[in-house]
Amino acid sequence: QVQLVESGGGLVQPGGSLRLSCAASGSIFSINPMGWYRQAPGKQREWVAYGLSGGSTNYADSVKGRFTLSRDNAKNTVYLQMNSLKPEDTAVYYCHVRQFATDYWGQGTQVTVSS
């Protein structure tokens, strides 16, 4: 089993920044990818970004150029730096990892962008 603990959510004004962190622990052998999803009220969960252990990253068009994902493989931690935040970024953000074809999810952290 893999456990994920997220941190870093909160309330921020439009144009502001937040950094999310997600630390994986437990029986870790090869977690790939590591990434983030989000779910806004009344909407389906959507993919935001993921990073592979080799360093490549991929982003949803809605966040490209504003969000940056990074991984610390030694610490089994993934980060999401979110800049130029917009009200439409408001959602619960979930960390996601995959190991041996099994998906693991964090508990979610609330991000609210509002003036």
N, C-alpha and C positions, 0 to 999 in steps of 0.2 A: 504494500500500500504506500501511496504517496500522499503526504499532507501539504497543503498550500496555505500560507498565511500572507494576507495582503495588508498593506498599509499605505497611507498617503492621501486618501480622499479628503474632501472637505468642500467648503463654500469659497468661491472665488468670483471676482468681478469679470465681466467680459473683457477679453484682451489679456487676462492674467495667465498665470502658469501654475501647474501642479506637477508633482512627481509621484507616481505610484511605484510601489515595490511589491514583489511577490517572492517569498522564500519557500523553496521546496525542501521537504525533509522526509525521512522514512527510508523505505527500501528503494534507493535510487541506483539504477544501473546505467540507464541511457534515456534521458528524457529529451524528446525532440519531436515536434517543436515546443517552444515555450512562447506563450503569447497572451493576448488580451481580447476579450469580447466585452460588449456592453449591452444593456437593456434599458431603454427609456420607458417611462410609464405608458402602458397601453400598446407597446410595440414588441415585436419579436426580438430575441437576442440576436445581435449582429457581430460579426467578426470585425476587429479593429486593426490588429497587427500581429505578426508572429516573427520569431527569430529562430534560426537554425544554429546548431552548435558550431558550425563552421564559420558563422559570422554573417551570413546573408539574412536580410530582413525583407519583409513585404508589408505593405500598408493598404488599407481601404482608401479609396479615392477621397472620401470625405475628410480624412485626417492627414493625407499625404502633404508633406511640407510643413506641418505644424507639430506633429507627434514624432518622437524618436524612441525606438525600442532599443534596449541594450541588454546584454546578458553577461553575467559573471559566472562562468561555468564552474569555477573552483568553489563558489559559494552556492551554486544551484539557485541563483537568484536572477529574476528578470525585472527590468525597470521600464517604465513608460513615462518619458518626459513629455508633458503636454503644454504647448505654448499657444499663444493667440487663441485662447479658449473662447468658444461661442456658446450662447444659450442652448443651442441644439446639441451640444456635447453633454448636456445634463443627462445622467444615467447612472445606473449601478454598473460598475466595472468589475468584471470577473477575470481572474487569472485562469489560464488553461494550459495544461501540459499533457503530453501523450507519452506513454511508455509501454512498449510491447503491445501496441494496438489497443491500449486501455486509456480512456480519457479521464483526467482528473480536473476538478474545478475548485477554485477558492470560494470563500463564503460571500465575496462581493464587498466592494467599498463604494460608498456613495460619492459622486462628484456632482456638485450643483454649481452652475454658472449663472449668476444673476446679479443685477445691480440693486 
